[in-house]
């Protein structure tokens, strides 16, 4: 083993040791999302998958390959050849643009976030048996919004006081650690199981500042605080079947099922007045029922030396497991209050990848992989019974690190929109966003003559 290769392995090992704890720390920040829709539930869900998958619209349930880290289906772990190692790491920046029509005036806001997206690796345990591990963000909360409640003499609470200014803020996130195995039971048929651990904290605060009707005298603001602490295990099972597999093409079908269930967070709530003495009006600790949805996903993936095309369908049972609802303080020009409730979601994903000639020794650009995809579905909450549609368009490319190798540097962009179908009509926020991501995929194996964790016969 050369000194150069030894130093390279030591550098990667040190990088892994540094990234894992810092990534876990980064997940406790509130910089992963900025959206008023994260005021309810566990926040905005992160798009799962490595950058290669996300640049193809998010497909990957049936994606299977030697140099591909699959975060969606543990059955794909069995594709890892012996004496190999596969590692993936991704960073992602987001730009949020929110607009709302209020009494004929369009109000706009923008916010930028940046954080890691995924850390994952896959290794073979034995022939036809592989192990996979990943650390990814699951959902994020981040918002700051205000609502002015005009004076209403009929209001039983504020009718004797005056108008009230409400301020709402929230931050936090939920992370997912997944570890599983994939086993090729018989030729071309693989199954997989994975354990998922979810943890995180979500903090929400609101401040109600009343104003005297006569304009004289002052009232102490009322402050409400809620903190949700989440720590829970769940599970996932998956299957993949190669209906066609030869040197020229492969056709794979895949499916997964996520158990979902109650997260059972510890919820601490406080309501107090912000006077000089810090008087506590209420101090209560209760359990708030908050669950993850049962999820069923199915997909098909077709590959040739030049083309890869995938199609996925994902169903999430949010509405069946969350029967409760909350009510907004006000919305849009009418200031009407809307009931917010969970609803089941259906999402379709389609993506393609084109590599002109991955073995072209003269033209480096022909060895690049060019990707595109689209995703369409619905948001997991309804507002006043109205369902919010959302879509995303993705583009990206992968740059090979070395000739005849599977390691690559990936770049991807995504444009998405939420609430375009009903936002203006009922006074909700229309949200647009741009995402820019960079990913690194490292593969060591017989394909490129790199062997990790194998004792050399000669030095």
Beta strands, then each sheet from edge to edge (+ up, - down):
strand 1: 44-45
strand 2: 85-102
strand 3: 105-126
strand 4: 129-149
strand 5: 164-186
strand 6: 189-210
strand 7: 222-245
strand 8: 249-258
strand 9: 261-262
strand 10: 265-273
strand 11: 280-288
strand 12: 291-292
strand 13: 294-304
strand 14: 307-317
strand 15: 325-327
strand 16: 339-342
strand 17: 345-354
strand 18: 369-383
strand 19: 386-400
strand 20: 408-418
strand 21: 430-444
sheet 1: 1+ 4- 3+ 2- 21+ 20- 19+ 18- 16+ 15-
sheet 2: 1+ 4- 5+ 6- 7+ 8- 13+ 14- 17+
sheet 3: 1+ 4- 5+ 6- 7+ 10- 11+
sheet 4: 9+ 12-
end
